[in-house]
Amino acid sequence: MQLYVKTHVNKYVVFNSEGVCVGFVKRSFLPAASLEICTPDGVQIGCVHQSGETISLEKNRENFGPYPFNYAVEGEKPPCNSHVKPPLAQRIKLDSHNGPVTIVQHTDRTFHIYIQKREVCTMIHTLRLRKEILIFSDMISIECAMILLAVCMFMLHDDDMNIV
């Protein structure tokens, strides 16, 4: 399955390959650093929160997490040798009913999602206005793909610098 994500002001709209909106992920400002996952009619089905270097998920009024970001391990080549730029969030491990989910971010800003060490999804063109989600397994529903998109967007922007 292939999904497309168009970036709008404060939200990401998700379309299927036929161009039909299947849902959206919108920024919520209270509590800070939250992304709400919604159906096409605007009903909230989940929420992803970032607090510092951790992510927590909320679905059906149940909270899951916190799940910490993993950065470059000592001894590995860091993704950037700059002393100014913060380190890249390289991976995060989440729990799911299908087993452990691992999201890996590469230096070219593509994301590979694994369930039980088997690749099930890839997100490409994440820095463009039109992103792509390629789903290789039926273990990933559209709702799950939107939750993973929200987690990936927090990982993508984790190393952004705020200039004051």
Beta strands, then each sheet from edge to edge (+ up, - down):
strand 1: 2-8
strand 2: 11-16
strand 3: 21-28
strand 4: 34-38
strand 5: 44-51
strand 6: 54-59
strand 7: 62-70
strand 8: 91-94
strand 9: 101-105
strand 10: 111-115
strand 11: 118-124
strand 12: 130-135
sheet 1: 1+ 2- 3+ 4- 5+ 6- 7+ 8- 9+ 10- 11+ 12- 1+
end
